[in-house]
Amino acid sequence: MPKSDGSQRWGPPPEPPPDLLHSPTGEPLDDGRRTAILDWTVNQYVSMGWRVESRSPTQAVLVRGGDVNHLLHAILTIFTCLLWGIVWIALAVGNKTERVALTVDPAGRVQTVHGPG
């Protein structure tokens, strides 16, 4: 069994299948192939736990993490005589949002830009 250090690395997804990358004529990829490469890459990110925030034929913005529902946690804290407050604080401190924008250039390379959380 492989040893785990407790932190999971969310590296870049693997490269798209080679048949998507090459144009039969050797010219830059057409929009259909670029969209297919972007679709494949988005699917890889979604399988790793990311959500699609916005999508166009040429760009996708993905997000991981999210906001804490403070109203729900406040109600739970009141009903549990402040015991749930420990969980609420841990979630609020440890929660972070990550964003990434994906585009595909004419050569078929996926460009990744990490955005603000």
Helices and strands as residue ranges (DSSP letters): H 18-21, H 31-47, E 51-55, E 59-64, H 70-79, H 84-94, E 98-104, E 110-115
